[in-house]
Amino acid sequence: MTEPIKEIATKRSVEAVYTGGTVRWSANGQKLFSTCTNVVKVIDLEDNSASYTIGDSDDELRITCTAIDKNRNRLLVAYNNQVIREYSIPLDPSMNNPELARTWKTMHIAPILVMEFDEGGNILATGAADHVVKVWNLTEQQCTHTLKGPAVVSAILFGKNEKLVVGYIEGQLHLYNIMIGAPKKHVNTWNNHNSHITALLQVPDSRYIVALSRDQTMSIHETETQETLRVLPLYESIESGAIGHNGNLFTVGEEGFVKEWVIESAKLLRKKRISSSQIDDVSYDVVSNRFLAVSAEQNLIVLDFDSLNIIRQIVGFHDEIYSCCLLGKEETHMAVASNTSEIRLYNTKTLDCHLVRGHTESVLSVVSPLWDTSLLASCSKDNSIIIWRLVSTPEESSTLIPLCAATGHSNTVTSLAISNSARASFLASVSSDCTIKLWELGDSAKMKDASIDGERDFVEQLPKLTCSSTMVAHGKDVNCVDISESDALIATGGMDKLVKLWQVDTQKMQLGIAGTLSGHRRGVGDVKFAKHSHKLASCSGDMTIKIWNISEKSCLQTITGHSCAVFRVIFVRNDAQLLSADSAGIIKIWTLKTADCESSIDAHTDKIWSLSKNHDESEFVTAGTDGRIIVWKDVTEEKQRVEDEKRREAIEQDQTLTNLLSQKRFSDALVFALTLAKPFCAYKVVIALMSEDTQEELGSAICRLDQRQIEILLQFCVKWNTNSRHSPVAQRVFYEIIHIIEPDKLVAMPGAYGYIESLLPYTQRHMDRLDRAKQDVSLFGFVWRQMRSAV
């Protein structure tokens, strides 16, 4: 694409859909209701996108928990002001969004942490941090029980025969009888646990309940006899549990495994690791026969019941994103490096996400070579570099397979760049240890997939790349690196305010000093070589972008316009334009020849750390501190087509109006002008109707108008009346209207009072002006007559 970019617009984006809290299944098992700060996001599992949002995103309240009744047609949302809002969920949510049914104050004095419905969906129990459980009769809309406990409520379960079991964070279990008229509410206390009760589960077709705790045990209780049947060890701090259709218990916890147990004996039947971090919650949907697991890193993982294989992975919230990279033959995937040790691999069409484990600390940069887009290099705060290959497997659509690793930096590896040619391929890395290293890649086709033992250190098991050259690059942290189109030069930028150039001997794979470019007053954030010219762009914390001639090592241009630190810059359109991104979330489009800013886009709410383009520069990807990934498309041609179309329509409309006036079809011309909703066109028609030979036509033309056209004409009158030049026309039109339309009908029009109130002050002002003019004329006439008589 060679046409200059004037405007870009959002094509699609990856937003936060879950920020912690509860996640509930929909009735058909195809959607999830997830808590996202102050709203509930409805996630469609078919394409991992939020189909709609429940609540107001501008609301200052924060959601503390949610609940859905057994029929899944009512959603209750509790907020941190102890208010509950009830939403009615239609059977087909895609056709009609949930409506707010009612709101009530619970009278808890601390946030509500747990809410549960009974089997019938008519009774609700709310547990809060004030140690109190309240039982609500939703049919009669009243609180029937207030149950004070010994600690903060952590779990609630409705048992058989109107029994209520409450678990607390200190390990106690209380059994309550909530039958109306029962002589004693608090029936029993079980003290079998010494830590947080995380889940209470009803064993199907029995009066048994299962309590899970962080003290690595579970206990089984009978609610009628009130006896404890068993206390069994699970050898893991349990965070949540669910009972499958086969009657077995499934638990998750700090180890990141899903485990299946026989309830009666706590015999472990199977287990499978699904996350490298702790899993906070698991729920089972009997309709779709799937599990939903929620990790501590706020990732939603959908599992098949039979195999426990991962079906879908949804990143709830990215936190801070440092780098994005498109890869695959047709750029079918996007690798995302964020403030986590896992690489997030997205399918760019479906936005399905796969989490790839490898690094042990946050990944800072991901890059893919032009000569083999199936390869990916990543670097991390763990001082390591890993080379991956994108492959498709029978079980999973696509994933990254590790090939080799590079170790040698003594501090965080901050940025990577790969050569543009495969003939003598190499990788350049820079680090917070102030060095630049050169790594020979060799023939990528000969790189073999490495087999990994999950119990051992990941990087240590991979074949190692050999560092062919190391240079101390800067006096402070090195932030960025880029390689020229010919692979002969490398540019680096650092916190020492310098841009340095390095020669590359591709035969010996050695680095040599090629020069230093100085001029920035703050640390350099990014450097980029032009593809078709001897230019280099650099951006800095001094809010400027500099264009350098790398042959003469001189500054050609200094571009100013950003109001804060500039973090990223890229060349586009055959090096004729630049795109830049800053720490305020602003993207700017620059034309280098004139140094003019073509457009400024408020893209993100915080720093932009990643700015990249696809192979034909038709799309751009940005990401940053706000955790959003936005794909932008060039809409310059679309905007131009729309403007041309509007211009053509305006010319045609003006010509039609001119033709009607020339043919003296004034009534048709007035209707046409009102249809266009153009006050000036209507003004010209009214002027023509008020001319000497057609004075009576104005009234007859207004008689032919319908109510909507009369309303538009009244709106125009209000506008015309604000100007003394146009006010006679407005007064004449209003005179005709009030003499043609009956007062009752006129007053019944929507907004009629508003039009009249708007006309009155300006009409009074015009009348005062005419009175003064009349007085001045009279005075002038009197003076003139006196002067004549004196002569």
ROTORBA-914825 format. One line per field, with one value per residue (C-alpha): residue number from 1; residue in one letter; x, y, z. Coordinates in steps of 0.05 Angstrom, whole numbers. Example, Ala and Ser with C-alpha at 12.3 -4.5 7.8 and 13.67 -1.06 7.14 Angstrom:
resi	(1, 2)
resn	(A, S)
east	(246, 273)
north	(-90, -21)
up	(156, 143)
% end
This chain:
resi	(1, 2, 3, 4, 5, 6, 7, 8, 9, 10, 11, 12, 13, 14, 15, 16, 17, 18, 19, 20, 21, 22, 23, 24, 25, 26, 27, 28, 29, 30, 31, 32, 33, 34, 35, 36, 37, 38, 39, 40, 41, 42, 43, 44, 45, 46, 47, 48, 49, 50, 51, 52, 53, 54, 55, 56, 57, 58, 59, 60, 61, 62, 63, 64, 65, 66, 67, 68, 69, 70, 71, 72, 73, 74, 75, 76, 77, 78, 79, 80, 81, 82, 83, 84, 85, 86, 87, 88, 89, 90, 91, 92, 93, 94, 95, 96, 97, 98, 99, 100, 101, 102, 103, 104, 105, 106, 107, 108, 109, 110, 111, 112, 113, 114, 115, 116, 117, 118, 119, 120, 121, 122, 123, 124, 125, 126, 127, 128, 129, 130, 131, 132, 133, 134, 135, 136, 137, 138, 139, 140, 141, 142, 143, 144, 145, 146, 147, 148, 149, 150, 151, 152, 153, 154, 155, 156, 157, 158, 159, 160, 161, 162, 163, 164, 165, 166, 167, 168, 169, 170, 171, 172, 173, 174, 175, 176, 177, 178, 179, 180, 181, 182, 183, 184, 185, 186, 187, 188, 189, 190, 191, 192, 193, 194, 195, 196, 197, 198, 199, 200, 201, 202, 203, 204, 205, 206, 207, 208, 209, 210, 211, 212, 213, 214, 215, 216, 217, 218, 219, 220, 221, 222, 223, 224, 225, 226, 227, 228, 229, 230, 231, 232, 233, 234, 235, 236, 237, 238, 239, 240, 241, 242, 243, 244, 245, 246, 247, 248, 249, 250, 251, 252, 253, 254, 255, 256, 257, 258, 259, 260, 261, 262, 263, 264, 265, 266, 267, 268, 269, 270, 271, 272, 273, 274, 275, 276, 277, 278, 279, 280, 281, 282, 283, 284, 285, 286, 287, 288, 289, 290, 291, 292, 293, 294, 295, 296, 297, 298, 299, 300, 301, 302, 303, 304, 305, 306, 307, 308, 309, 310, 311, 312, 313, 314, 315, 316, 317, 318, 319, 320, 321, 322, 323, 324, 325, 326, 327, 328, 329, 330, 331, 332, 333, 334, 335, 336, 337, 338, 339, 340, 341, 342, 343, 344, 345, 346, 347, 348, 349, 350, 351, 352, 353, 354, 355, 356, 357, 358, 359, 360, 361, 362, 363, 364, 365, 366, 367, 368, 369, 370, 371, 372, 373, 374, 375, 376, 377, 378, 379, 380, 381, 382, 383, 384, 385, 386, 387, 388, 389, 390, 391, 392, 393, 394, 395, 396, 397, 398, 399, 400, 401, 402, 403, 404, 405, 406, 407, 408, 409, 410, 411, 412, 413, 414, 415, 416, 417, 418, 419, 420, 421, 422, 423, 424, 425, 426, 427, 428, 429, 430, 431, 432, 433, 434, 435, 436, 437, 438, 439, 440, 441, 442, 443, 444, 445, 446, 447, 448, 449, 450, 451, 452, 453, 454, 455, 456, 457, 458, 459, 460, 461, 462, 463, 464, 465, 466, 467, 468, 469, 470, 471, 472, 473, 474, 475, 476, 477, 478, 479, 480, 481, 482, 483, 484, 485, 486, 487, 488, 489, 490, 491, 492, 493, 494, 495, 496, 497, 498, 499, 500, 501, 502, 503, 504, 505, 506, 507, 508, 509, 510, 511, 512, 513, 514, 515, 516, 517, 518, 519, 520, 521, 522, 523, 524, 525, 526, 527, 528, 529, 530, 531, 532, 533, 534, 535, 536, 537, 538, 539, 540, 541, 542, 543, 544, 545, 546, 547, 548, 549, 550, 551, 552, 553, 554, 555, 556, 557, 558, 559, 560, 561, 562, 563, 564, 565, 566, 567, 568, 569, 570, 571, 572, 573, 574, 575, 576, 577, 578, 579, 580, 581, 582, 583, 584, 585, 586, 587, 588, 589, 590, 591, 592, 593, 594, 595, 596, 597, 598, 599, 600, 601, 602, 603, 604, 605, 606, 607, 608, 609, 610, 611, 612, 613, 614, 615, 616, 617, 618, 619, 620, 621, 622, 623, 624, 625, 626, 627, 628, 629, 630, 631, 632, 633, 634, 635, 636, 637, 638, 639, 640, 641, 642, 643, 644, 645, 646, 647, 648, 649, 650, 651, 652, 653, 654, 655, 656, 657, 658, 659, 660, 661, 662, 663, 664, 665, 666, 667, 668, 669, 670, 671, 672, 673, 674, 675, 676, 677, 678, 679, 680, 681, 682, 683, 684, 685, 686, 687, 688, 689, 690, 691, 692, 693, 694, 695, 696, 697, 698, 699, 700, 701, 702, 703, 704, 705, 706, 707, 708, 709, 710, 711, 712, 713, 714, 715, 716, 717, 718, 719, 720, 721, 722, 723, 724, 725, 726, 727, 728, 729, 730, 731, 732, 733, 734, 735, 736, 737, 738, 739, 740, 741, 742, 743, 744, 745, 746, 747, 748, 749, 750, 751, 752, 753, 754, 755, 756, 757, 758, 759, 760, 761, 762, 763, 764, 765, 766, 767, 768, 769, 770, 771, 772, 773, 774, 775, 776, 777, 778, 779, 780, 781, 782, 783, 784, 785, 786, 787, 788, 789, 790, 791)
resn	(M, T, E, P, I, K, E, I, A, T, K, R, S, V, E, A, V, Y, T, G, G, T, V, R, W, S, A, N, G, Q, K, L, F, S, T, C, T, N, V, V, K, V, I, D, L, E, D, N, S, A, S, Y, T, I, G, D, S, D, D, E, L, R, I, T, C, T, A, I, D, K, N, R, N, R, L, L, V, A, Y, N, N, Q, V, I, R, E, Y, S, I, P, L, D, P, S, M, N, N, P, E, L, A, R, T, W, K, T, M, H, I, A, P, I, L, V, M, E, F, D, E, G, G, N, I, L, A, T, G, A, A, D, H, V, V, K, V, W, N, L, T, E, Q, Q, C, T, H, T, L, K, G, P, A, V, V, S, A, I, L, F, G, K, N, E, K, L, V, V, G, Y, I, E, G, Q, L, H, L, Y, N, I, M, I, G, A, P, K, K, H, V, N, T, W, N, N, H, N, S, H, I, T, A, L, L, Q, V, P, D, S, R, Y, I, V, A, L, S, R, D, Q, T, M, S, I, H, E, T, E, T, Q, E, T, L, R, V, L, P, L, Y, E, S, I, E, S, G, A, I, G, H, N, G, N, L, F, T, V, G, E, E, G, F, V, K, E, W, V, I, E, S, A, K, L, L, R, K, K, R, I, S, S, S, Q, I, D, D, V, S, Y, D, V, V, S, N, R, F, L, A, V, S, A, E, Q, N, L, I, V, L, D, F, D, S, L, N, I, I, R, Q, I, V, G, F, H, D, E, I, Y, S, C, C, L, L, G, K, E, E, T, H, M, A, V, A, S, N, T, S, E, I, R, L, Y, N, T, K, T, L, D, C, H, L, V, R, G, H, T, E, S, V, L, S, V, V, S, P, L, W, D, T, S, L, L, A, S, C, S, K, D, N, S, I, I, I, W, R, L, V, S, T, P, E, E, S, S, T, L, I, P, L, C, A, A, T, G, H, S, N, T, V, T, S, L, A, I, S, N, S, A, R, A, S, F, L, A, S, V, S, S, D, C, T, I, K, L, W, E, L, G, D, S, A, K, M, K, D, A, S, I, D, G, E, R, D, F, V, E, Q, L, P, K, L, T, C, S, S, T, M, V, A, H, G, K, D, V, N, C, V, D, I, S, E, S, D, A, L, I, A, T, G, G, M, D, K, L, V, K, L, W, Q, V, D, T, Q, K, M, Q, L, G, I, A, G, T, L, S, G, H, R, R, G, V, G, D, V, K, F, A, K, H, S, H, K, L, A, S, C, S, G, D, M, T, I, K, I, W, N, I, S, E, K, S, C, L, Q, T, I, T, G, H, S, C, A, V, F, R, V, I, F, V, R, N, D, A, Q, L, L, S, A, D, S, A, G, I, I, K, I, W, T, L, K, T, A, D, C, E, S, S, I, D, A, H, T, D, K, I, W, S, L, S, K, N, H, D, E, S, E, F, V, T, A, G, T, D, G, R, I, I, V, W, K, D, V, T, E, E, K, Q, R, V, E, D, E, K, R, R, E, A, I, E, Q, D, Q, T, L, T, N, L, L, S, Q, K, R, F, S, D, A, L, V, F, A, L, T, L, A, K, P, F, C, A, Y, K, V, V, I, A, L, M, S, E, D, T, Q, E, E, L, G, S, A, I, C, R, L, D, Q, R, Q, I, E, I, L, L, Q, F, C, V, K, W, N, T, N, S, R, H, S, P, V, A, Q, R, V, F, Y, E, I, I, H, I, I, E, P, D, K, L, V, A, M, P, G, A, Y, G, Y, I, E, S, L, L, P, Y, T, Q, R, H, M, D, R, L, D, R, A, K, Q, D, V, S, L, F, G, F, V, W, R, Q, M, R, S, A, V)
east	(0, 29, -26, -11, -46, -91, -136, -138, -197, -207, -221, -226, -197, -183, -213, -214, -271, -254, -218, -231, -292, -346, -361, -428, -453, -512, -572, -548, -475, -452, -441, -407, -426, -360, -346, -306, -296, -363, -399, -416, -388, -425, -374, -392, -351, -355, -312, -286, -317, -364, -431, -458, -446, -493, -488, -458, -383, -383, -412, -364, -390, -351, -383, -367, -404, -458, -509, -554, -614, -621, -663, -611, -662, -645, -578, -564, -506, -480, -441, -393, -447, -486, -539, -565, -591, -633, -632, -679, -641, -681, -679, -642, -594, -569, -638, -653, -605, -621, -666, -661, -719, -708, -657, -655, -611, -590, -574, -507, -454, -397, -389, -429, -380, -426, -496, -533, -603, -642, -666, -731, -700, -747, -700, -634, -579, -527, -463, -420, -356, -397, -403, -478, -519, -587, -641, -689, -757, -755, -828, -852, -791, -772, -714, -736, -673, -611, -558, -497, -434, -365, -325, -327, -373, -337, -388, -463, -503, -578, -587, -647, -709, -698, -628, -574, -500, -452, -376, -329, -258, -234, -257, -324, -386, -454, -518, -582, -656, -690, -760, -810, -830, -771, -756, -681, -645, -573, -575, -502, -430, -376, -303, -268, -226, -176, -173, -215, -277, -272, -331, -394, -424, -487, -478, -533, -593, -571, -570, -494, -454, -379, -337, -271, -218, -149, -124, -116, -176, -248, -304, -370, -430, -502, -550, -607, -568, -517, -459, -392, -383, -310, -252, -205, -138, -130, -56, -67, -95, -163, -192, -256, -293, -350, -388, -394, -451, -416, -420, -345, -312, -267, -222, -172, -120, -51, -16, -53, -83, -154, -163, -219, -235, -282, -321, -329, -255, -218, -186, -151, -175, -139, -107, -84, -44, -80, -44, 24, -8, -60, -131, -182, -248, -280, -352, -388, -441, -484, -515, -449, -413, -355, -315, -296, -232, -209, -135, -103, -76, -149, -151, -215, -202, -258, -245, -277, -306, -284, -211, -199, -168, -170, -224, -219, -174, -196, -149, -192, -145, -77, -50, 9, 27, 98, 100, 57, 79, 41, 64, 42, 40, -20, -10, -61, -34, -9, 40, 31, 83, 54, 68, 67, 114, 68, 64, -8, -18, -81, -116, -126, -192, -228, -187, -181, -122, -70, -24, 48, 92, 167, 197, 196, 186, 151, 162, 184, 191, 169, 194, 185, 232, 205, 238, 202, 140, 130, 190, 184, 237, 219, 259, 244, 263, 292, 352, 337, 316, 274, 264, 196, 161, 87, 56, -13, -29, -88, -111, -99, -109, -40, 15, 87, 140, 207, 268, 327, 347, 400, 429, 487, 458, 468, 405, 337, 336, 296, 291, 305, 314, 323, 360, 320, 355, 358, 425, 465, 411, 425, 391, 411, 392, 401, 396, 394, 466, 484, 508, 488, 497, 497, 471, 479, 413, 438, 388, 320, 294, 345, 323, 288, 230, 255, 220, 206, 198, 149, 181, 250, 274, 247, 306, 359, 328, 333, 393, 433, 451, 523, 537, 585, 597, 585, 596, 583, 533, 512, 529, 459, 402, 392, 319, 314, 349, 335, 370, 377, 346, 414, 433, 497, 479, 447, 421, 410, 381, 391, 376, 443, 406, 448, 434, 491, 506, 541, 571, 556, 606, 559, 617, 649, 586, 622, 601, 640, 628, 598, 582, 543, 483, 472, 420, 364, 357, 324, 329, 317, 253, 256, 298, 275, 313, 278, 268, 283, 330, 391, 349, 339, 283, 291, 242, 255, 230, 245, 179, 214, 226, 291, 306, 379, 422, 461, 512, 532, 510, 473, 403, 358, 294, 269, 194, 157, 84, 78, 64, 98, 151, 149, 158, 149, 158, 153, 163, 104, 87, 155, 187, 147, 108, 117, 71, 89, 60, 71, 62, -6, -36, -35, -18, 4, 12, 68, 87, 163, 168, 129, 136, 60, 17, -38, -78, -76, -114, -130, -118, -105, -115, -42, 27, 33, 89, 76, 65, 71, 45, 25, 61, 22, 13, -63, -69, -31, -31, -22, -20, 2, -7, -83, -83, -120, -98, -126, -121, -126, -141, -125, -191, -163, -194, -260, -264, -247, -301, -352, -333, -336, -404, -430, -402, -436, -502, -498, -486, -545, -590, -571, -584, -653, -671, -648, -689, -752, -742, -730, -793, -830, -851, -843, -885, -846, -782, -802, -819, -753, -713, -747, -733, -659, -662, -620, -641, -607, -641, -708, -693, -681, -747, -786, -754, -779, -849, -849, -833, -884, -916, -924, -942, -1002, -964, -927, -991, -1015, -946, -947, -1017, -990, -938, -948, -936, -863, -847, -882, -838, -775, -798, -809, -739, -713, -754, -720, -652, -671, -701, -634, -606, -634, -624, -665, -716, -769, -772, -778, -834, -872, -868, -889, -947, -971, -964, -1005, -1059, -1063, -1057, -1106, -1077, -1094, -1058, -999, -990, -997, -936, -873, -828, -879, -871, -795, -800, -846, -802, -741, -777, -801, -736, -707, -775, -778, -707, -726, -788, -747, -698, -755, -784, -718, -710, -781, -764, -699, -736, -789, -735, -698, -762, -776, -705, -708, -774, -748, -686, -727, -773, -714, -686)
north	(0, 67, 117, 161, 144, 199, 162, 95, 64, 6, -60, -104, -107, -153, -124, -144, -194, -218, -183, -231, -255, -304, -334, -367, -412, -392, -439, -469, -475, -431, -366, -345, -288, -261, -205, -147, -94, -57, -95, -166, -188, -241, -283, -324, -388, -396, -335, -314, -244, -209, -207, -154, -121, -120, -56, 13, 16, 88, 64, 77, 16, -50, -119, -166, -229, -256, -312, -347, -388, -462, -446, -394, -342, -293, -260, -227, -178, -153, -88, -61, -15, -78, -66, -125, -116, -170, -180, -223, -266, -282, -353, -326, -273, -256, -230, -190, -164, -176, -124, -96, -126, -96, -67, -73, -55, -116, -80, -117, -71, -102, -127, -188, -244, -303, -311, -377, -396, -455, -511, -476, -408, -372, -368, -331, -331, -276, -281, -221, -198, -175, -249, -248, -291, -264, -308, -275, -297, -268, -281, -241, -194, -198, -221, -282, -298, -261, -311, -285, -327, -329, -303, -278, -321, -360, -412, -425, -487, -502, -573, -620, -606, -531, -536, -484, -498, -440, -443, -391, -370, -396, -467, -472, -503, -482, -519, -477, -497, -442, -472, -419, -428, -474, -469, -467, -436, -456, -532, -554, -533, -576, -559, -609, -557, -506, -462, -427, -466, -457, -498, -534, -587, -628, -702, -719, -760, -758, -716, -714, -651, -644, -588, -570, -529, -499, -545, -599, -640, -652, -672, -708, -691, -715, -656, -695, -735, -678, -727, -723, -784, -776, -728, -746, -718, -688, -668, -600, -533, -536, -472, -499, -562, -589, -655, -685, -724, -789, -770, -760, -700, -653, -605, -550, -515, -486, -538, -520, -590, -614, -676, -728, -764, -818, -781, -838, -857, -797, -843, -803, -828, -780, -712, -664, -599, -543, -482, -463, -421, -433, -447, -408, -437, -494, -505, -559, -548, -610, -585, -578, -630, -583, -554, -481, -468, -399, -389, -340, -302, -288, -337, -375, -448, -491, -566, -628, -672, -739, -723, -660, -631, -556, -535, -460, -411, -340, -287, -249, -190, -180, -132, -97, -117, -106, -134, -163, -200, -229, -296, -353, -356, -311, -278, -324, -318, -265, -276, -230, -217, -189, -183, -259, -317, -346, -326, -315, -343, -315, -338, -272, -295, -326, -292, -361, -359, -412, -402, -425, -439, -433, -372, -366, -290, -236, -239, -171, -180, -227, -223, -265, -264, -245, -305, -356, -331, -396, -380, -337, -311, -288, -257, -248, -220, -288, -268, -321, -324, -381, -397, -428, -457, -449, -516, -547, -610, -657, -641, -567, -521, -487, -481, -461, -516, -497, -508, -478, -426, -374, -356, -311, -243, -227, -185, -175, -185, -124, -130, -175, -168, -221, -213, -198, -252, -327, -336, -316, -313, -285, -258, -194, -184, -126, -126, -86, -110, -56, -106, -128, -200, -234, -305, -346, -382, -426, -466, -461, -522, -566, -544, -601, -597, -606, -655, -623, -654, -612, -627, -599, -529, -511, -471, -519, -576, -539, -540, -476, -424, -400, -327, -305, -234, -191, -116, -66, -23, 33, 63, 48, -1, -17, -8, -26, -58, -60, -89, -55, -84, -108, -139, -98, -51, -56, 3, 5, 57, 64, 103, 140, 183, 154, 116, 71, 37, -30, -64, -138, -184, -239, -284, -284, -264, -208, -139, -75, -2, 38, 104, 142, 188, 238, 292, 265, 295, 233, 158, 129, 86, 57, 56, 34, 30, 55, -1, 36, 92, 106, 134, 115, 139, 144, 166, 188, 209, 281, 278, 282, 237, 245, 223, 207, 199, 137, 149, 217, 203, 269, 289, 306, 322, 332, 320, 350, 345, 293, 320, 263, 209, 174, 99, 68, 88, 52, 72, 62, 77, 67, 106, 169, 167, 150, 122, 139, 120, 154, 144, 178, 126, 172, 149, 200, 195, 237, 256, 262, 310, 364, 339, 349, 307, 278, 250, 241, 182, 173, 98, 74, 100, 91, 77, 42, -9, -44, -16, -63, -71, -128, -147, -99, -43, -47, -63, -42, -71, -32, -54, -26, -16, -15, -89, -77, -102, -61, -78, -16, -12, 42, 77, 134, 109, 93, 163, 194, 153, 174, 247, 243, 210, 264, 318, 285, 280, 353, 375, 332, 360, 431, 420, 389, 447, 497, 462, 464, 538, 554, 516, 556, 492, 526, 478, 418, 456, 470, 397, 376, 426, 402, 330, 347, 382, 440, 507, 550, 512, 520, 594, 605, 571, 613, 677, 656, 642, 711, 747, 798, 754, 694, 724, 678, 615, 612, 596, 545, 512, 506, 477, 418, 399, 341, 346, 323, 375, 429, 410, 416, 483, 508, 486, 526, 586, 584, 585, 641, 683, 688, 730, 800, 792, 727, 744, 774, 707, 670, 716, 710, 634, 630, 678, 631, 569, 597, 620, 554, 503, 502, 521, 454, 416, 463, 456, 380, 375, 347, 404, 458, 494, 492, 524, 580, 593, 598, 646, 694, 726, 739, 764, 813, 836, 847, 886, 930, 943, 963, 1009, 1044, 1049, 1079, 1130, 1148, 1158, 1201, 1243, 1250, 1273, 1324, 1352, 1355, 1393, 1443, 1455, 1467, 1515, 1554, 1564)
up	(0, -22, -8, 53, 118, 142, 191, 228, 265, 311, 275, 336, 406, 464, 527, 599, 612, 682, 738, 796, 832, 812, 743, 727, 671, 627, 619, 554, 575, 517, 555, 619, 666, 693, 741, 712, 766, 765, 709, 690, 622, 583, 546, 485, 487, 412, 397, 466, 460, 507, 472, 519, 586, 646, 687, 678, 665, 693, 759, 817, 855, 854, 847, 906, 883, 837, 838, 788, 807, 790, 728, 708, 690, 745, 759, 826, 831, 899, 904, 956, 984, 1004, 951, 908, 838, 806, 730, 689, 640, 577, 548, 488, 514, 444, 426, 488, 541, 614, 646, 716, 755, 824, 872, 948, 1007, 1047, 1113, 1118, 1147, 1107, 1035, 1014, 997, 983, 954, 942, 919, 946, 899, 883, 870, 917, 978, 977, 1029, 1032, 1073, 1088, 1121, 1181, 1203, 1186, 1140, 1119, 1088, 1040, 1015, 944, 931, 991, 986, 1059, 1103, 1143, 1183, 1207, 1230, 1268, 1262, 1293, 1233, 1162, 1119, 1064, 1039, 1041, 1021, 1025, 1050, 1051, 1094, 1100, 1129, 1117, 1124, 1132, 1129, 1158, 1144, 1212, 1195, 1233, 1201, 1228, 1213, 1216, 1213, 1172, 1175, 1194, 1267, 1284, 1359, 1348, 1290, 1305, 1307, 1308, 1300, 1267, 1285, 1240, 1203, 1226, 1164, 1111, 1087, 1012, 986, 1010, 963, 966, 950, 899, 923, 996, 1059, 1059, 1049, 1033, 1063, 1031, 1067, 1059, 1115, 1060, 1084, 1068, 1115, 1102, 1146, 1153, 1160, 1194, 1246, 1250, 1254, 1220, 1177, 1154, 1153, 1096, 1075, 1005, 1011, 980, 1001, 967, 936, 905, 885, 844, 838, 768, 738, 758, 832, 840, 871, 830, 866, 849, 891, 897, 854, 790, 781, 771, 813, 814, 879, 904, 957, 1006, 1010, 981, 931, 876, 808, 762, 760, 706, 709, 673, 701, 726, 780, 833, 811, 851, 828, 790, 769, 729, 676, 666, 601, 563, 606, 617, 674, 682, 721, 742, 755, 803, 742, 723, 664, 649, 627, 598, 605, 575, 630, 602, 584, 625, 561, 553, 504, 511, 547, 559, 586, 635, 643, 613, 665, 630, 559, 536, 466, 410, 348, 288, 263, 218, 142, 136, 204, 233, 304, 351, 408, 468, 522, 586, 660, 668, 654, 600, 528, 505, 435, 402, 339, 303, 272, 332, 387, 420, 467, 486, 545, 532, 591, 588, 622, 697, 700, 659, 584, 556, 481, 425, 353, 290, 228, 160, 128, 172, 206, 242, 286, 348, 396, 467, 523, 596, 663, 679, 635, 582, 509, 480, 406, 390, 329, 315, 300, 296, 336, 333, 404, 402, 343, 348, 400, 408, 412, 443, 398, 436, 487, 497, 564, 582, 600, 673, 678, 646, 571, 548, 472, 412, 337, 284, 218, 155, 113, 125, 90, 151, 203, 272, 334, 370, 443, 491, 566, 629, 639, 587, 535, 465, 445, 377, 370, 306, 289, 232, 191, 225, 187, 223, 292, 326, 374, 445, 493, 560, 628, 666, 733, 713, 695, 627, 598, 623, 583, 516, 468, 476, 424, 422, 433, 377, 400, 462, 468, 524, 488, 535, 603, 628, 613, 539, 519, 445, 386, 311, 249, 182, 119, 94, 162, 160, 217, 285, 324, 399, 446, 520, 583, 573, 520, 463, 399, 379, 312, 306, 245, 234, 201, 179, 159, 228, 265, 301, 323, 312, 332, 275, 309, 362, 351, 407, 415, 458, 527, 559, 552, 483, 480, 410, 346, 276, 210, 147, 97, 32, 53, 97, 153, 226, 271, 346, 400, 471, 538, 517, 477, 410, 349, 312, 240, 228, 166, 183, 128, 154, 226, 228, 250, 192, 230, 300, 304, 363, 380, 435, 504, 541, 532, 464, 472, 403, 330, 262, 189, 142, 69, 38, 95, 78, 143, 216, 269, 341, 409, 476, 550, 551, 503, 442, 372, 321, 246, 216, 145, 143, 84, 120, 193, 198, 244, 200, 257, 333, 363, 436, 434, 505, 575, 595, 567, 499, 501, 435, 365, 305, 234, 189, 124, 79, 129, 125, 199, 262, 332, 396, 469, 535, 609, 607, 586, 520, 452, 395, 321, 278, 204, 153, 138, 96, 32, 66, 97, 30, -5, 48, 41, -35, -30, 17, -29, -89, -52, -31, -103, -127, -72, -86, -160, -146, -101, -154, -207, -164, -150, -223, -241, -187, -152, -85, -44, -69, -56, 16, 29, -2, 40, 104, 85, 79, 147, 120, 150, 96, 39, 73, 84, 10, -6, 44, 16, -53, -25, 8, -57, -83, -135, -89, -22, -12, -30, 37, 75, 24, 24, 100, 97, 57, 109, 157, 232, 229, 176, 217, 276, 233, 207, 278, 296, 237, 259, 327, 293, 244, 299, 335, 278, 265, 190, 187, 241, 193, 157, 223, 247, 182, 182, 255, 239, 184, 228, 286, 238, 201, 258, 314, 382, 415, 359, 361, 436, 431, 386, 420, 441, 424, 490, 481, 412, 437, 498, 453, 406, 460, 486, 416, 391, 449, 433, 360, 380, 427, 370, 323, 376, 384, 309, 305, 359, 324, 258, 292, 325, 260, 225, 279, 277, 201, 201, 253, 213, 150, 186, 214, 144)
% end
